[in-house]
Amino acid sequence: MTDVVSAAFRTGYLAVIGRPNVGKSTLMNRLIGAKVSITSKKAQTTRHRIHGVLTSESAQFVFVDTPGFQTTHKNALNRLMNRSVTSAFSDVDVILLVVEAGRWGSGEDDIVRMLPADTPVVLVINKIDRLTNKAELLPFMAKVSALYGFAELVPLSAEKGHGTQELLPIVARYLPEAPPVFDADDITDRSERFLASEILREKLFRNLGEELPYGIAVEIEKFEVDTTGSNPLRRIHAAVIVDRDAHKAIVIGKAGERLKRMSSDARKDMENLFGGKVWLETWVKVRGGWADDERALKSLGYE
């Protein structure tokens, strides 16, 4: 265990919640300084609760990046994701509710109604760089502060990095005094196998755009680390799971070029994150109805 502990050292868990696509994963990755949660412009990119870890000289922040709470899809996958969001409330010391600057709607109202009364909630007003009229920020902050007893309101831009470092000392005040639970150089509690599947899924979301079928997932069928050479080589066999035969053609693309390009992009990101060479083989499997089959979801790592 790390030696960073001091008499006033603080450690705590923070749930990062909000509507889909408000920048929750971008914020966590920005604070940690590494990509531990995938991002894209498509809503519902994050499907799992992912822990990101940041340790400073005086505190350890364990961020829980949750799926965006929504009601559009009614299948088992979304029921599990929504359950993941609400269960996170009872397991954390602080809740970070992320909203877009200038936007507050029924989705935020729904979330606020579910917030626990005994956990401090910090309202993170993201994407302030996208406000065309900066004078709108203060009236917006005054409006939302009257809707709930937020512990703090912090405006920032996770994408640009503006204001993100100011968030940490504000949040640290609400963490309990406790020793760290992770080593100082840890950035996540997730395995490399899990991170590999998420990186490939991100490339699917980013490259397929509106063509991407909602019923798509990634399953790592084999993950081996070869340590015979001077640098470890990771051999990864990944299956892209789709719901229909027509979706398979979309993912593969003409002459297989689309899948090859996405796999190449994923391999490069894996090498950057893991710090070593990666051999990645991908293919597409049709598994009809997987997103509404709780047994199939469990086999894919959804709890």
Buried (B, 14 or more C-beta within 10 A) or exposed (E): EEEBBEEEBBBBBBBBBBBBBBBBBBBBBBBBEBBBBBBBEBBBBBBBBBBBBBBBEBBBBBBBBBBBBBEEBEBBBBBBBBEBBBEBBEEBBBBBBBBBBBBBEEBBEEBBEEBEEEBBBBBBBBBBBEBEEEEEBEEBBEEBEEEBEBBBBBBBBBBEEEBBEEBBEBBBEBBEEBEBBBEBEBBBBBEBBBBBBBBBBBBBBBBBEEEBBBBBBBBBEEBEEEEEEEEBBBBBBBBBBBBBEEBBEBBBBEEEEBBEEBBEBBBBBBBEBBEBBBEBEBBBEEBEEBBBBEEBBEEBBBE
